[in-house]
Amino acid sequence: MFAPFKLAIKIGALPMLKKITFFIIAVLTLALVSGASLVGQVQAQAKVNVGSLRIVNALPGIGPVDIYLDKQIIAYGLRPEDATTYFIIAAGRHALEVRTPSATSLSAPIADILIDLPPNGSQTAVIYQTQFSDGSAAGVTINQSAAVFIINDDRSPIQLGKTRITAVHLAVGTPNRISIGYPSGEALLYQIGLKQPFGTIDVDTKSYNLAILNADAPPSTTPPVLERLGEINFYSNTLYTFITVPNVVPSGGLGTVGNISNQTKTFVLSAPLEPPVNNGLRLRIVHAAHSTAVIDIYIDERLVASRVNYLDYTDYLGLADFSHTITIRRFGDDPTDPNVKPLARGSLTRTNQNSKQIDYTLLIVNSNPQNTAAVQALSPTPNPAQGNNATTSNINAPLIFNTQNGDVMMSLLPDDLSETQSGFARVRVIDAAEGVQAITVFAPAYPVPPVEVVDGLVPTLAPSPTPVPFPGISLASNAAFGSEASSGEVPPGLYTQLNFVPSGGINTLTSLSNTQLVAGVIYTFIVSGSPSGNPPVTALTLEDYGSGLALQRAYSGVLLSNANIRERPDAASGRLIQLPKDTEIEVLGRNANGQWVRIRFINPNTGTRTEGWVYTQSNIIRITRAGTPILPSTLPLYTGPL
């Protein structure tokens, strides 16, 4: 087996806080879950032929839009000031089209453009309004009323404790040059030209009180404030993009645009920066411990996230090297004051053997005694001679400490951001709900594609199939509390309801309505809160695009005897082949009851990669993950094509 990745927190003298519950980070070990052959495949995989592209809706005067890339819809009803995730696509020329949500793929777009994405490039396509109402009764139609501005994003690695900012000025009808700075008139980003590219600057991680300034004002005067942005909190190792557009509102008329405005409207988008090649990792921090106060997070004694509240999260922070110190302090505490002790401090160390696992989530969670007992049941009993700071090398075995207001812990979870199956989305569920030992997400039915618009009529959904009896179709099952996400690959489309239910229970913890899942995108739902309602259980949604091979979730197997491989998970199904004992296979998932396992193997008769089903109830197959035996019932549910 590979050497583990250890996360350990050492406890100093923790202050007794009246209204703050905090945690002690326990030891968590993660083994690299791949064989040498897969590692070789990833090392040989060329990335120079792909790039990343995200799309931003900067159309407050028009409203939500659908986004098409190369004739395929990739975003439904994208709202103003929102952005898609970065799509990892082939380098080269791509056609981007923007339409209203009620339009068909053949209708005239609001805007369209051919984008040339360079190899290894990262771009943001900002859709902004160029035509405005003239005040007449007829108005200005929405077709071709917008344009697309392309930003080449600098997402290269950055010094720890710094953040990167840039801006684009698309506010037609306002001064031709603006600056972003302080209300006093001092500029941070100086003289940003209308529709002109602008560079980046790297600044310290902290909060800034900023405003939009009129850079066309005479040099001898203090630049007038066009718009006050207020306090903006920058996290470390992140790219922040300021987008300024006219402060326009929709006209209210169907298919027309709003009036032009001489006032600006600015919003800020964040994006992750990359870690150094070959010696870095990406760490996303999620604060889901509802009983804690506001915190500051330091890595290697440098501030990376200030004033982090409950349900706040960072983008992936690109970190160099494999060893770091993580320190948690109360918001505003002076790290240079020796009399102010941190809440917790620990070490994060990764070995070279498991360096292929790049993406992790650091999850801060409340844990009541029931959760604590469930986690400790999987952990060896600490050696009393070593005290509470004893460590263990068990996989997923965090030590949990009791604080004045209950148990709180921090878990380090590997994130599976590998490519999805072709034409599928991936659903991941992380259980951070206090008192809930496991969570399953159900849908009443798979989505039905919308009917095309005919003669300008608004599209409607085709008749839905008969709903499955409650709780419905399991999309991702048995996500254990504070542990690695449970995942499943599902058909894309509009899911009318996603219900998050305690595994084995009947009462829904929380639901999401009308959730649109896009093929290739990975949706991570972090379910947090308390079933008591204080605070209510909620599902935080994070989106990433799948890229790379599935090292993080690779399961392997070997046949313990000759085995019939079937077309479907049914003994009456046709036999594809009989494989001999000791055949090595790749395990893709299980069926609903766990009695059949979907496998991939090299067909000895044809030499081609083939998939099929093998029965598991007669101990005919041994399944492992990084050398650790895996029960078939704990495999992810296979939802791909049969």
C-alpha positions, 0 to 999 in steps of 0.5 A: 500500500501507499504511504498515507496522507496525514492531517493532525491537529495539536491542541494548545491551551484553548480558551473557554469561550462562552458562545463559540464551539470549536474543534480539534482537528483529528488525525485523518489518513488517506491512501492513494487509490490507484495502481501503478498502471493508472498512475502511468496513464495519468502521467502520460496524459497530455493536457496541452490540447485543452483549455478552460472556459467559463461564461458570465451573465453581465446582463442586468438589463436583460435577465437570465439566459441560456448558454450554448457552446458548439450547439450544445446547451451548457447552462440553463437560465444563468442569472445576471451576476452569475458565472458557470464553472470552468468547462475543460474543453479542447483547445481551438475554435468554439461557437458560443451563443446566448439566448433567452430561456424561452428560445429554441436552439434555432432562434436568433441569439442575444449574442454570439461569437467564435472563441479561440481557446489557446492550449492550456489557456483559461478564459472568461467570456463576459456577456454584456449589453450593447443596445438599450431602449430609446424610450419609444413604445416599440422598444429595442428588441433583445436579439443581438442586443449584447456582445461578448468580451473575452478575458484571458485569465491569469490563473498561474500559481501565486505566493501563499497569503496573496490574492490576485485581482483584475477588472473589466469596464463594460459600462457603456454610457459612463466615464470611459475610464474608471479606477477601483480603489478607496472612497478617499480617491486612492486607486488600487486598479488604476485607469481601466479603459472601456472595453479594454483588457486590463492586467492583474495585481497581487495584493495581501489577503484581507478585507478592502473597503472599495469604490468605483472612481471616475478616472476621467476626472482632472488629475488635480481633483479627487476622483469622484465616487461613481459607486460604493462597493463596500467591504470586500473580503479577499481569500488567498490564492484566488483570482477576483474579477471586478465586472462593471456594467450599466445599472440597467433594469429589464424593460418589462416588455417581452423581448425588449431591453431596458433603458441605458443608465449613466450609473455603474453596477459592479459585481465580483467573481472569484476563481481558483488559481492553480497549484505549482505543477508536480508539487502542489495540491488544491484545498477547498475549505468549507465552514459547516460548524454552525455553533462556531463564531467567525474565524480566521484561517492561516496556512503556514502562518499566513492568512488565507481566509479572514472572517469566515462565517458558517456556510462560507467556503473558499475556492480551491486554494492552489498550494505548493509542496506537500507539508503545511501548518494550518492554524485556526484563530478567532476573527480579528485576533493578532497572530503576532501577540504571544498572549493570544493563543490560536483555537487550533494548530496542526500539520498537513503532510502528504507523501510523494507516493500519493501525490496524484491525489490533488483535490481535497476538501477541508470540512469543519463540522459539528458532531453530536454524541451519536455522530461521535460514537459512529466515527469513533467506532471506526477508529482504534482506541487512543493509547491513554499513555499518549494523551488526547493528542495520540495519532492513528494511521487508520484510514478515515479515523479522526480523533474527536475532542469534546468542547464546552458546547459539544463535539466539533471536528475537521475532516480532510476529504479527497474530491473526485473531480475526474471526468464523468461518463460521457453524457452524464453528470455526477452527484456527490453528497457530503454529510455535515448535518449534526446528528445524521449518520448517513444521507442519501439523495433521491429524485422522484424521477429522471428528467425528461427533455423539454419539447422544442418551441413551436411557433414561438410558444414557450416550451413545456416539459413532455409528459413525465413518466410515472413517478417512483414511489417514495423515496424515489430514485437513489442518485447517491447513497449512504454518505457517512457523516464527515466522511468521503462524499458518496457519488453517483453518475446520473442523466443530465436535465431538470430534476424537479426535486432532489430530496436529502433523506437520512439513510433508512429513514422516511423524513426528508431533511431538506430539498432542492427544487428545479435543479438543472444538471449539465453533462460533464459537471460535478455537483457537490451537495454539502448537507449541513445544519441540525434536524432540530431546526436550529439552524435548519438543514440546508444543502450547499451546492458547489460545481466543478467540471470533470477532468482527468482519469478517475484515480481517486475513485478507482476500484479494482478486483480479481475473480476468485473462480471462473465467472460468467459475465452477463449483459445485465444484472440478472441471472437470466440475462445473456452471457457475454463471456466466462472469465477464468479465475485470477482475471484482474478487472476494473470495478465500476459500481453496483446495482441497486441491491448490491448483488451485482457489480458492473466491471470492465475488462479486456476481452481475451477473445477480441482484445477490446475493453468490455463491460458487463455484470458479475454476481457477487453473492457467491464470493466470486470476486474480491474488490479492493481500493488501494489494497483495502477490501471493499464490500460490494454494498459500499460501492457507488451505485452504477447509473450508466448505460447498460 
